[in-house]
Amino acid sequence: MTSVSARRQCVNTSITELFGIKYPILNAGMGRVAFPNMVAAVSNAGGLGVLGAGSGDPRQTREYIREIRSLTDKPFGINAPLALPNGRENAIVALEEKVPVINYSMGKGDWIVKTAHKYGGKVMASVNDVKLAQRAEAHGCDAVIAAGHEAAGHAGEIGTFVLVPRLAEVLKIPVIAAGGIANGDGLVAALALGAGGVSMGTRFWTTKEGPMHQNWKNKALELDVQDTLFSPRFDGIPCRQMKTAASERMMNTKMLNVWEIFLNSFAIARELNIPWPTLVKQTLSLGPRQIESMMRMSKMMQMHTITMTTGDLDKGMTASGQSVGLIHDLPSIAEVMERLVAEAESAQRRLAVQISESGTVKCGRVVRAAG
Ligand SMILES: Cc1cc2nc3c(=O)[nH]c(=O)nc-3n(C[C@H](O)[C@H](O)[C@H](O)COP(=O)(O)O)c2cc1C
């Protein structure tokens, strides 16, 4: 039987206290993936749902925030990648709407901290090394999300198993572990490493609520831990994508087809709600490396749209963590949350048995010591 103390031990952490939530579980603020229904489902189940603003139209972001408020009265957050087009604008909308938790990535967010703290909001920065984490703490962030090398999207070079305990050692603010976590064993491991909670991307899009076309969700179930690609060729910054025909082609493409990018730029401008001449002017002002990065990003956006609409397995591409190999079904978010907590409790009991009955651990399972 699950004891109340086991449950308490598992879920009362620096993160549940900081955000006023029941379980130390967040969905990653995945741009064009973590929509209001996903956010509300996670928050309603006791975690912290995080909206992925990505480079979306700020007016749309404001509507999404209001929609989340109509779906849940629980705390929620928003992710704004500051280096992307509309990233800063989306962070400003989040501040105007007094979103309880703001998660910024790809940039410097001291200005977000100042304003959010005035209305009681909390801020967390996404980081992938010690220097970035220390800078976030110096800027007044309330927590960091530490994304290890296993993570989907813009992961760093350091694995979660090393990054999390090191940040727990050097920081005073809580650390949320991300990358390679997809079940309750991963949650307990992250807590043991010194994290106050976990943030998961791949586990949350492979659900009933995940907005990807069914073909892509089914494809995720076929993949194993080695079936992702990590390369700067996707959008100019080292990034982890699901291994597909299209992502392999893109990784092997040294020179992009400029004509194709030019044609695609009209659709991108429409989607971002930025006048086409402004988009071109902004892109050209960035310098040669960033221009290439923006061009690659626009191609990536186009391929991501395919994963959401046509389900064409040859042409689409989406971010995916190595944790895709740990995912074997497509449950609802409520089921994922319930299972995470049950698995975490079970993992804790296994470990406790080991201590109290002097068992030894074999392949992650406790067996009684000989003699
Ligand atoms: C489809 C997808 C989109 C993502 N988009 C963003 C984003 O817009 N901003 C961001 O900071 N991280 C983004 N990420 C990365 C996550 O924040 C997180 O670091 C990662 O998903 C953790 O690894 P996991 O997928 O193995 O759980 C994305 C991840 C996925 C899977």
Ligand as a Chemical Component Dictionary entry (heavy atoms), coordinates in Angstrom:
data_LIG
# 
_chem_comp.id                   LIG 
_chem_comp.type                 NON-POLYMER 
_chem_comp.pdbx_formal_charge   0 
_chem_comp.three_letter_code    LIG 
# 
loop_
_chem_comp_atom.comp_id 
_chem_comp_atom.atom_id 
_chem_comp_atom.alt_atom_id 
_chem_comp_atom.type_symbol 
_chem_comp_atom.charge 
_chem_comp_atom.model_Cartn_x 
_chem_comp_atom.model_Cartn_y 
_chem_comp_atom.model_Cartn_z 
_chem_comp_atom.pdbx_ordinal 
LIG C1  C1  C 0 8.328  19.597 -30.212 1  
LIG C2  C2  C 0 9.197  20.380 -29.253 2  
LIG C3  C3  C 0 9.231  21.776 -29.321 3  
LIG C4  C4  C 0 10.038 22.497 -28.428 4  
LIG N1  N1  N 0 9.983  23.868 -28.446 5  
LIG C5  C5  C 0 10.657 24.569 -27.497 6  
LIG C6  C6  C 0 10.481 25.998 -27.403 7  
LIG O1  O1  O 0 9.713  26.606 -28.153 8  
LIG N2  N2  N 0 11.182 26.646 -26.444 9  
LIG C7  C7  C 0 12.028 25.987 -25.577 10 
LIG O2  O2  O 0 12.647 26.644 -24.719 11 
LIG N3  N3  N 0 12.202 24.649 -25.649 12 
LIG C8  C8  C 0 11.522 23.931 -26.574 13 
LIG N4  N4  N 0 11.668 22.558 -26.632 14 
LIG C9  C9  C 0 12.645 21.866 -25.730 15 
LIG C10 C10 C 0 12.031 21.588 -24.369 16 
LIG O3  O3  O 0 11.910 22.798 -23.678 17 
LIG C11 C11 C 0 12.843 20.627 -23.486 18 
LIG O4  O4  O 0 14.125 21.116 -23.234 19 
LIG C12 C12 C 0 12.941 19.211 -24.029 20 
LIG O5  O5  O 0 11.731 18.806 -24.625 21 
LIG C13 C13 C 0 13.326 18.229 -22.933 22 
LIG O6  O6  O 0 13.643 16.978 -23.460 23 
LIG P1  P1  P 0 12.543 15.791 -23.646 24 
LIG O7  O7  O 0 11.818 16.120 -24.896 25 
LIG O8  O8  O 0 13.344 14.562 -23.733 26 
LIG O9  O9  O 0 11.637 15.814 -22.452 27 
LIG C14 C14 C 0 10.865 21.814 -27.498 28 
LIG C15 C15 C 0 10.808 20.409 -27.445 29 
LIG C16 C16 C 0 9.984  19.688 -28.290 30 
LIG C17 C17 C 0 9.914  18.188 -28.173 31 
# 
loop_
_chem_comp_bond.comp_id 
_chem_comp_bond.atom_id_1 
_chem_comp_bond.atom_id_2 
_chem_comp_bond.value_order 
_chem_comp_bond.pdbx_ordinal 
LIG C1  C2  SING 1  
LIG C2  C3  SING 2  
LIG C2  C16 DOUB 3  
LIG C3  C4  DOUB 4  
LIG C4  N1  SING 5  
LIG C4  C14 SING 6  
LIG N1  C5  DOUB 7  
LIG C5  C6  SING 8  
LIG C5  C8  SING 9  
LIG C6  O1  DOUB 10 
LIG C6  N2  SING 11 
LIG N2  C7  SING 12 
LIG C7  O2  DOUB 13 
LIG C7  N3  SING 14 
LIG N3  C8  DOUB 15 
LIG C8  N4  SING 16 
LIG N4  C9  SING 17 
LIG N4  C14 SING 18 
LIG C9  C10 SING 19 
LIG C10 O3  SING 20 
LIG C10 C11 SING 21 
LIG C11 O4  SING 22 
LIG C11 C12 SING 23 
LIG C12 O5  SING 24 
LIG C12 C13 SING 25 
LIG C13 O6  SING 26 
LIG O6  P1  SING 27 
LIG P1  O7  DOUB 28 
LIG P1  O8  SING 29 
LIG P1  O9  SING 30 
LIG C14 C15 DOUB 31 
LIG C15 C16 SING 32 
LIG C16 C17 SING 33 
# 
